[in-house]
Each structure stands twice: as structure tokens, then as C-alpha cells.
Amino acid sequence: MLFLVSYDIRDDKRLRRVAKVMEDFGKRVQFSVFECDIDRLATFIEMKKLLNKTIDTKCDSVRIYDISIVTKKVEIMGQGKLTMYDDVIVI
């Protein structure tokens, strides 16, 4: 499973902790964006658990996009709403 994880963290200390968590699960592709190639569901659940413990859900936002060929699913943790598009092209 391939996931794109992006985040907007309001506090610098939490921002560094979130980046440290993500470095254990994926490759940084932009400052606050990681690509994670996760082969086990337990690993994915662990990543989400650690992120949820690290962020402040009242003001931070983490978006997890499943960009695997099989599914197209977006999970948002913390602040933010899902934006729906009729046709999406990822470049």
C-alpha cells in the first residue's frame, strides 16, 4: 500500500515530533509531505496511532492519502474537511 501523508502542525515542537514519527514510516518528498510504502496493516495502524498521540487534533491537521492502484481513500486526522473532486489526476 502506498500512502501520501501531509501535515500542517501549528507548534514547532510538535512539528519536529511529527516529522520524526514520519521518518520511521516513509520518505520525505516535501517539507511536510511523506510517501510511505507500507506492506502491513499493523504498520499502518501503528503510524496512525503515533501520529494521533503526537498532534493536537484541535489545531493540527494530518491528511493520509491512499494512492495505491487498488483503492482511492483519504483519511483526515485533526482539523480539515475532505475535498471531493469529480475527476482527480495526480501528477
C-alpha positions in Angstrom: 0.0 0.0 0.0 1.3 3.4 -0.9 0.3 6.4 1.1 1.0 10.1 0.8 0.9 11.8 4.2 0.9 15.6 4.5 0.6 17.7 7.6 0.1 21.2 9.0 1.3 21.4 12.6 0.8 24.7 14.5 3.6 24.2 17.1 7.3 23.9 16.2 7.9 21.3 18.9 5.0 19.1 17.7 6.1 19.7 14.1 9.5 18.2 14.8 8.0 15.2 16.7 5.6 14.5 13.8 8.4 14.7 11.3 10.4 12.2 13.4 7.5 9.8 13.5 7.1 10.0 9.8 10.8 9.4 9.1 10.2 5.9 10.6 7.5 5.1 8.1 8.3 6.8 4.9 10.4 9.0 2.7 10.2 12.8 2.9 9.2 14.2 -0.5 8.5 17.8 0.6 8.9 19.6 3.9 5.6 18.4 5.3 4.9 15.5 2.9 6.0 11.9 3.1 5.5 8.9 0.8 5.0 5.7 2.8 5.2 2.3 1.2 3.6 0.2 3.9 3.2 -3.5 3.4 1.4 -4.5 6.6 -1.9 -3.2 8.0 -0.4 -3.3 11.5 2.4 -0.9 10.5 -0.2 1.5 9.0 -2.3 1.3 12.2 0.9 1.9 14.3 1.7 5.0 12.2 -1.7 6.5 12.7 -1.7 5.7 16.4 1.7 7.5 16.9 0.5 10.5 14.8 -2.7 10.8 16.7 -0.8 10.8 20.0 1.6 13.5 18.7 -0.7 16.0 17.2 -3.2 18.4 18.8 -6.4 17.5 17.0 -7.9 20.9 17.9 -5.5 22.8 15.7 -3.3 20.5 13.7 -4.1 18.6 10.5 -2.7 15.3 9.1 -4.0 14.0 5.8 -3.4 10.5 4.7 -4.0 9.7 1.0 -4.1 6.1 -0.1 -2.5 6.3 -3.6 -2.4 2.6 -4.2 -3.8 1.5 -7.5 -6.5 -0.6 -5.9 -8.1 2.0 -3.7 -8.6 5.7 -3.6 -9.2 6.7 0.0 -8.4 9.8 2.1 -8.3 10.0 5.9 -8.0 13.3 7.7 -6.9 13.4 11.3 -7.5 16.6 13.3 -8.7 19.7 11.6 -9.9 19.9 8.0 -12.6 18.6 5.7 -12.4 16.2 2.8 -12.5 18.0 -0.6 -14.3 15.9 -3.2 -13.4 16.1 -6.9 -15.2 14.5 -9.8 -12.0 13.8 -11.7 -8.6 13.7 -10.0 -5.3 13.5 -11.8 -2.2 13.2 -9.6 1.0 14.5 -11.4 
